[in-house]
Amino acid sequence: MFFIDTATGRVSTHRQLIEAGVAKHDDPPPRPWLRVQGPGDASTMWYAVLRKRERGVYIGTLTIRHGDHHASLIERGWEEVAIEEIAAPG
């Protein structure tokens, strides 16, 4: 599972947030972290993590890489998060 910090746009996996002490194994991380919509078992091999700033907060989504939906989101101003940027804070 991927989470986005709605204040900064940083994206992390649930595992990364657990290892950083931000989340617990059985619980989602506290706000401002919000789960990115998409399959819970998504891999960055097949899926791209996208973010967009809307009304002062960041939102995120997952989409299959290089598909029509991916291209449509990019055209509408969504930004793809580079794999190396997906990390816990700190």
N, CA and C atoms as an extended XYZ file, in Angstrom:
270
Properties=species:S:1:pos:R:3:atomname:S:1:resname:S:1:resid:I:1 pbc="F F F"
N         0.836       -1.179        0.000 N   MET     1
C         0.000        0.000        0.000 CA  MET     1
C         0.882        1.243        0.000 C   MET     1
N         0.412        2.246       -0.703 N   PHE     2
C         1.106        3.519       -0.772 CA  PHE     2
C         0.301        4.577       -0.028 C   PHE     2
N         1.013        5.519        0.598 N   PHE     3
C         0.390        6.621        1.305 CA  PHE     3
C         1.029        7.922        0.849 C   PHE     3
N         0.236        9.004        0.861 N   ILE     4
C         0.735       10.314        0.485 CA  ILE     4
C         0.534       11.269        1.655 C   ILE     4
N         1.552       12.079        1.910 N   ASP     5
C         1.439       13.143        2.905 CA  ASP     5
C         0.702       14.275        2.211 C   ASP     5
N        -0.510       14.539        2.638 N   THR     6
C        -1.352       15.510        1.940 CA  THR     6
C        -0.825       16.932        2.052 C   THR     6
N         0.074       17.178        2.993 N   ALA     7
C         0.638       18.521        3.156 CA  ALA     7
C         1.845       18.756        2.247 C   ALA     7
N         2.667       17.715        2.046 N   THR     8
C         3.917       17.897        1.304 CA  THR     8
C         3.959       17.188       -0.046 C   THR     8
N         3.120       16.185       -0.238 N   GLY     9
C         3.148       15.403       -1.469 CA  GLY     9
C         4.112       14.239       -1.424 C   GLY     9
N         4.808       14.034       -0.304 N   ARG    10
C         5.730       12.901       -0.180 CA  ARG    10
C         4.931       11.606       -0.219 C   ARG    10
N         5.461       10.601       -0.911 N   VAL    11
C         4.820        9.291       -1.018 CA  VAL    11
C         5.719        8.252       -0.366 C   VAL    11
N         5.098        7.360        0.419 N   SER    12
C         5.815        6.282        1.089 CA  SER    12
C         4.971        5.026        1.042 C   SER    12
N         5.622        3.894        1.173 N   THR    13
C         4.881        2.643        1.311 CA  THR    13
C         4.532        2.464        2.785 C   THR    13
N         3.553        1.621        3.047 N   HIS    14
C         3.177        1.334        4.432 CA  HIS    14
C         4.370        0.746        5.174 C   HIS    14
N         5.080       -0.146        4.541 N   ARG    15
C         6.263       -0.765        5.174 CA  ARG    15
C         7.311        0.283        5.536 C   ARG    15
N         7.568        1.230        4.643 N   GLN    16
C         8.537        2.290        4.936 CA  GLN    16
C         8.092        3.128        6.143 C   GLN    16
N         6.800        3.407        6.225 N   LEU    17
C         6.285        4.198        7.346 CA  LEU    17
C         6.351        3.418        8.652 C   LEU    17
N         6.148        2.110        8.609 N   ILE    18
C         6.288        1.275        9.800 CA  ILE    18
C         7.740        1.299       10.266 C   ILE    18
N         8.682        1.094        9.332 N   GLU    19
C        10.106        1.074        9.677 CA  GLU    19
C        10.577        2.416       10.230 C   GLU    19
N         9.951        3.522        9.792 N   ALA    20
C        10.318        4.849       10.274 CA  ALA    20
C         9.614        5.201       11.584 C   ALA    20
N         8.726        4.319       12.060 N   GLY    21
C         8.017        4.569       13.300 CA  GLY    21
C         6.826        5.501       13.164 C   GLY    21
N         6.397        5.756       11.934 N   VAL    22
C         5.260        6.651       11.691 CA  VAL    22
C         3.946        5.892       11.789 C   VAL    22
N         3.941        4.618       11.412 N   ALA    23
C         2.725        3.800       11.416 CA  ALA    23
C         2.993        2.502       12.159 C   ALA    23
N         1.912        1.859       12.566 N   LYS    24
C         1.989        0.539       13.184 CA  LYS    24
C         1.545       -0.492       12.162 C   LYS    24
N         1.954       -1.719       12.364 N   HIS    25
C         1.688       -2.788       11.401 CA  HIS    25
C         0.204       -2.941       11.068 C   HIS    25
N        -0.647       -2.882       12.060 N   ASP    26
C        -2.073       -3.122       11.844 CA  ASP    26
C        -2.892       -1.860       11.627 C   ASP    26
N        -2.264       -0.716       11.702 N   ASP    27
C        -2.990        0.551       11.591 CA  ASP    27
C        -2.416        1.418       10.479 C   ASP    27
N        -3.269        2.185        9.829 N   PRO    28
C        -2.747        3.150        8.850 CA  PRO    28
C        -2.028        4.279        9.579 C   PRO    28
N        -1.157        4.987        8.884 N   PRO    29
C        -0.458        6.103        9.524 CA  PRO    29
C        -1.433        7.243        9.830 C   PRO    29
N        -1.078        8.084       10.802 N   PRO    30
C        -1.957        9.205       11.144 CA  PRO    30
C        -1.925       10.288       10.074 C   PRO    30
N        -2.887       11.163       10.112 N   ARG    31
C        -2.895       12.323        9.216 CA  ARG    31
C        -1.639       13.130        9.453 C   ARG    31
N        -1.043       13.701        8.458 N   PRO    32
C        -1.598       14.022        7.156 CA  PRO    32
C        -1.446       12.915        6.114 C   PRO    32
N        -1.080       11.696        6.533 N   TRP    33
C        -0.924       10.589        5.589 CA  TRP    33
C        -2.291       10.041        5.191 C   TRP    33
N        -2.459        9.825        3.905 N   LEU    34
C        -3.713        9.308        3.360 CA  LEU    34
C        -3.372        8.203        2.362 C   LEU    34
N        -4.131        7.117        2.396 N   ARG    35
C        -3.861        6.001        1.477 CA  ARG    35
C        -4.118        6.428        0.036 C   ARG    35
N        -3.192        6.067       -0.824 N   VAL    36
C        -3.331        6.328       -2.260 CA  VAL    36
C        -4.297        5.285       -2.823 C   VAL    36
N        -5.281        5.737       -3.574 N   GLN    37
C        -6.272        4.838       -4.144 CA  GLN    37
C        -5.628        3.896       -5.167 C   GLN    37
N        -5.960        2.631       -5.054 N   GLY    38
C        -5.435        1.630       -5.973 CA  GLY    38
C        -5.334        0.292       -5.276 C   GLY    38
N        -4.919       -0.743       -5.987 N   PRO    39
C        -4.807       -2.069       -5.395 CA  PRO    39
C        -3.800       -2.089       -4.243 C   PRO    39
N        -4.110       -2.828       -3.190 N   GLY    40
C        -3.231       -2.916       -2.030 CA  GLY    40
C        -1.934       -3.649       -2.293 C   GLY    40
N        -1.897       -4.458       -3.340 N   ASP    41
C        -0.686       -5.222       -3.653 CA  ASP    41
C         0.029       -4.693       -4.900 C   ASP    41
N        -0.199       -3.431       -5.229 N   ALA    42
C         0.387       -2.848       -6.442 CA  ALA    42
C         1.905       -2.770       -6.335 C   ALA    42
N         2.565       -2.992       -7.437 N   SER    43
C         4.023       -2.920       -7.533 CA  SER    43
C         4.396       -1.797       -8.491 C   SER    43
N         5.480       -1.092       -8.182 N   THR    44
C         5.921       -0.031       -9.093 CA  THR    44
C         6.457       -0.582      -10.405 C   THR    44
N         6.567       -1.910      -10.507 N   MET    45
C         6.951       -2.494      -11.793 CA  MET    45
C         5.831       -2.268      -12.809 C   MET    45
N         4.581       -2.384      -12.360 N   TRP    46
C         3.441       -2.273      -13.255 CA  TRP    46
C         2.653       -0.978      -13.091 C   TRP    46
N         2.705       -0.414      -11.896 N   TYR    47
C         1.901        0.765      -11.593 CA  TYR    47
C         2.768        2.004      -11.398 C   TYR    47
N         2.230        3.138      -11.788 N   ALA    48
C         2.864        4.430      -11.519 CA  ALA    48
C         2.078        5.098      -10.391 C   ALA    48
N         2.802        5.748       -9.487 N   VAL    49
C         2.175        6.538       -8.438 CA  VAL    49
C         2.134        7.983       -8.945 C   VAL    49
N         0.957        8.556       -8.954 N   LEU    50
C         0.785        9.925       -9.428 CA  LEU    50
C         0.258       10.799       -8.296 C   LEU    50
N         0.619       12.080       -8.317 N   ARG    51
C         0.104       13.019       -7.329 CA  ARG    51
C        -0.302       14.309       -8.012 C   ARG    51
N        -1.205       15.029       -7.339 N   LYS    52
C        -1.668       16.315       -7.850 CA  LYS    52
C        -2.095       17.159       -6.664 C   LYS    52
N        -1.795       18.439       -6.739 N   ARG    53
C        -2.224       19.360       -5.694 CA  ARG    53
C        -3.599       19.906       -6.065 C   ARG    53
N        -4.559       19.691       -5.190 N   GLU    54
C        -5.941       20.124       -5.398 CA  GLU    54
C        -6.422       20.846       -4.150 C   GLU    54
N        -6.880       22.070       -4.309 N   ARG    55
C        -7.454       22.832       -3.193 CA  ARG    55
C        -6.536       22.872       -1.977 C   ARG    55
N        -5.231       23.004       -2.225 N   GLY    56
C        -4.271       23.172       -1.146 CA  GLY    56
C        -3.717       21.909       -0.524 C   GLY    56
N        -4.164       20.736       -0.981 N   VAL    57
C        -3.629       19.474       -0.463 CA  VAL    57
C        -3.250       18.559       -1.626 C   VAL    57
N        -2.361       17.637       -1.340 N   TYR    58
C        -1.962       16.662       -2.354 CA  TYR    58
C        -2.870       15.436       -2.274 C   TYR    58
N        -3.215       14.928       -3.443 N   ILE    59
C        -3.942       13.674       -3.550 CA  ILE    59
C        -3.116       12.745       -4.428 C   ILE    59
N        -3.354       11.452       -4.295 N   GLY    60
C        -2.579       10.497       -5.070 CA  GLY    60
C        -3.451        9.421       -5.676 C   GLY    60
N        -2.915        8.763       -6.688 N   THR    61
C        -3.587        7.630       -7.316 CA  THR    61
C        -2.545        6.697       -7.912 C   THR    61
N        -2.959        5.473       -8.159 N   LEU    62
C        -2.129        4.496       -8.857 CA  LEU    62
C        -2.767        4.213      -10.202 C   LEU    62
N        -1.942        4.054      -11.213 N   THR    63
C        -2.450        3.704      -12.531 CA  THR    63
C        -1.423        2.823      -13.229 C   THR    63
N        -1.906        1.962      -14.098 N   ILE    64
C        -0.994        1.081      -14.835 CA  ILE    64
C        -0.111        1.942      -15.726 C   ILE    64
N         1.181        1.656      -15.668 N   ARG    65
C         2.165        2.430      -16.440 CA  ARG    65
C         1.883        2.367      -17.941 C   ARG    65
N         2.084        3.477      -18.593 N   HIS    66
C         2.065        3.603      -20.052 CA  HIS    66
C         0.728        3.243      -20.702 C   HIS    66
N        -0.345        3.217      -19.925 N   GLY    67
C        -1.666        2.956      -20.496 CA  GLY    67
C        -2.354        4.267      -20.858 C   GLY    67
N        -3.517        4.158      -21.441 N   ASP    68
C        -4.284        5.338      -21.833 CA  ASP    68
C        -4.673        6.191      -20.630 C   ASP    68
N        -5.051        5.531      -19.535 N   HIS    69
C        -5.445        6.276      -18.333 CA  HIS    69
C        -4.252        7.058      -17.774 C   HIS    69
N        -3.082        6.444      -17.770 N   HIS    70
C        -1.848        7.105      -17.318 CA  HIS    70
C        -1.608        8.364      -18.141 C   HIS    70
N        -1.686        8.242      -19.451 N   ALA    71
C        -1.462        9.388      -20.341 CA  ALA    71
C        -2.502       10.479      -20.109 C   ALA    71
N        -3.747       10.074      -19.899 N   SER    72
C        -4.814       11.035      -19.649 CA  SER    72
C        -4.573       11.821      -18.361 C   SER    72
N        -4.143       11.142      -17.310 N   LEU    73
C        -3.874       11.823      -16.051 CA  LEU    73
C        -2.706       12.803      -16.189 C   LEU    73
N        -1.666       12.401      -16.877 N   ILE    74
C        -0.517       13.288      -17.097 CA  ILE    74
C        -0.967       14.536      -17.855 C   ILE    74
N        -1.799       14.362      -18.869 N   GLU    75
C        -2.315       15.510      -19.631 CA  GLU    75
C        -3.141       16.448      -18.762 C   GLU    75
N        -3.782       15.905      -17.719 N   ARG    76
C        -4.617       16.728      -16.839 CA  ARG    76
C        -3.852       17.297      -15.651 C   ARG    76
N        -2.526       17.214      -15.702 N   GLY    77
C        -1.719       17.875      -14.684 CA  GLY    77
C        -1.222       17.018      -13.536 C   GLY    77
N        -1.454       15.710      -13.585 N   TRP    78
C        -0.922       14.829      -12.556 CA  TRP    78
C         0.576       14.654      -12.798 C   TRP    78
N         1.324       14.465      -11.732 N   GLU    79
C         2.778       14.289      -11.797 CA  GLU    79
C         3.119       12.875      -11.352 C   GLU    79
N         3.953       12.188      -12.140 N   GLU    80
C         4.405       10.855      -11.735 CA  GLU    80
C         5.505       10.995      -10.694 C   GLU    80
N         5.381       10.237       -9.613 N   VAL    81
C         6.383       10.228       -8.554 CA  VAL    81
C         7.454        9.224       -8.936 C   VAL    81
N         8.700        9.679       -9.030 N   ALA    82
C         9.810        8.784       -9.371 CA  ALA    82
C         9.971        7.717       -8.286 C   ALA    82
N        10.286        6.511       -8.688 N   ILE    83
C        10.428        5.398       -7.745 CA  ILE    83
C        11.421        5.743       -6.643 C   ILE    83
N        12.524        6.391       -6.982 N   GLU    84
C        13.533        6.718       -5.964 CA  GLU    84
C        13.054        7.780       -4.981 C   GLU    84
N        11.965        8.476       -5.289 N   GLU    85
C        11.398        9.456       -4.354 CA  GLU    85
C        10.443        8.835       -3.345 C   GLU    85
N        10.043        7.595       -3.564 N   ILE    86
C         9.108        6.936       -2.656 CA  ILE    86
C         9.905        6.454       -1.443 C   ILE    86
N         9.730        7.179       -0.335 N   ALA    87
C        10.525        6.904        0.861 CA  ALA    87
C         9.845        7.517        2.075 C   ALA    87
N        10.166        6.974        3.241 N   ALA    88
C         9.647        7.523        4.489 CA  ALA    88
C        10.337        8.848        4.790 C   ALA    88
N         9.689        9.707        5.558 N   PRO    89
C        10.320       10.968        5.930 CA  PRO    89
C        11.536       10.730        6.814 C   PRO    89
N        12.458       11.682        6.733 N   GLY    90
C        13.624       11.623        7.600 CA  GLY    90
C        14.860       11.153        7.007 C   GLY    90
